[in-house]
Amino acid sequence: MKSEDFNGYIVGRAGPTVSLCIITKDEEKYLPDCLEAAKSYVDEIVVVDTGSKDGTIDVAKKFGARVFTTEWQDDFSFAKNKALIHAKSDWILFLDADEVIETKDMVKIRELVEKAESLDNGKKKIVAYVLNQINYTDETTFFGWKPCQSGDPRTRGAKGYYIVPLIRLFKNRSGFKFKYKIHETIVDSIKEKGGRIVKTNIPMHHYTFFKGKEFREKKIEKYSQLIEEQTKLTPGEPKIHYQMATHYLANKKYKEAKEELERVISLKPDFDLPYIHLGDMALDKNDVGQAIDYFNKAIEANEKCEIAYIKLAGLLTRMGKFRSAHSILKLAHANGLSSPALVNNLGFLFLHTGKLKEALNIFKQGVNQIKLSSDPYYYLLIENMVKTYVELNKKDEAIKILEKAIELNPDNIEMFKSKLQEVKVIS
């Protein structure tokens, strides 16, 4: 498949080519994992180093990367756009040095770029894909934080994670440029130029948390400075004020966060996420009524705001208002939403209100929808399906489901084996 390796650029691969682009500074500890996982699935590696004093550049060259150096300009977009200038391939895959995409997911990335043209189906051409950044952390206050499954080696011992969808795979030589000094984004440029952006569930495992407390404190200080500078440059830009708000939230400056979130809403009332944060803050103060109001406003702002339905239905469920929670989830379904989280929550409601057959059908729908044993919701849906079979006195069916799941050899196989033993001893 690879016929020649010329200065980090592989020629002779059939189909569209992919450049892996990374900006670095003192990343010799994390960069090897990133490059080792990706090297066989990209056609070149482009590294722009912004002043490393360790062995980062040597590591990059060891993996065949084309390395370019530039002075740090207090501007992440500046550095990333430098990488785009040097990339030669048809597609760009942009990663952080402390991110890892597993082999099975790199295979999917190759499939995405190879099938992009055939997936157009008469619509606008696909020019970008959204990947999910899985941020591992012990900080439970981060927006969307979820606990990790025990025994999963990818977590490296972290207590939990939160997901940030990001455009990291996009067409090269299309005039796309990153924008903003901090929390840089390419989405504005893509939307200006036109083309379809497609969401995927491909995870990028992100390990910044493991760099230690001192690193995180320095990062917070640096980010604070850059966000303030960007806010002055673009005072009326809602995205920047939102970034400022999330920065305050991460640092537990709740008064300042609320002020920024309210400012975002005044600038862009149809932006749903500020309402979600305000709802969470209301819940922290046990103001349930206010939280419900904010989550409803998020849905009014964007009927596709999945997390608003999930949070609102979950809150109503905890309050024992099952009928209201069911209505919210039905509304989500009516608005075209059917994620594993929504399906699981709907099945949970049926299960706990004694509608076992309805629950079973919903959990089956969720499992068939995912078809990925590595998805966190795969285990939850299987577990709930098994629980429903047991409630229906169909123990043999529950055992078959677990045995079939184990055959797939998922990362959390020990959890399935443990659940199988539990079911077998049920009389």
Buried (B, 14 or more C-beta within 10 A) or exposed (E): EEEEEEEBBBEEBEEBBBBBBBBBBBBBBBBBBBBEBBBEBBBBBBBBBBEBEBBBBEBBBEBBBBBBEBEEEEBBBBBBBBBBEBBBBBBBBBBBBBBBBBEEBBEBBBEBBBEBEEEEEEEEEBBBBBBBBBBBBEBEEBBBBBEBBEEBEBBEEBBBBBBBEBBBBBBBEBEBBBBBBBBBBBBBBBEEEEBBBBEBBBBBBBBBBBBEEEEBEEEEEEBBEBBBEBBEEBEEBBBBBBBBBBBBBBBEBEEBBBBBBBBBBEBBEEBBBBBBBBBBBBBEEEBBEBBBBBBBBBBBBBBEBBBBBBBBBBBBBEEEBBEBBBEBBEBBBEBEBBBBBBBBBBBBBBBEBEBBEBBBBBBBBBBEBBEBBBBBBBBBBBBBBBBBBBBBEBBEBBBEBBEEBBEEEBBBBBBBBEBBEEBEEEE
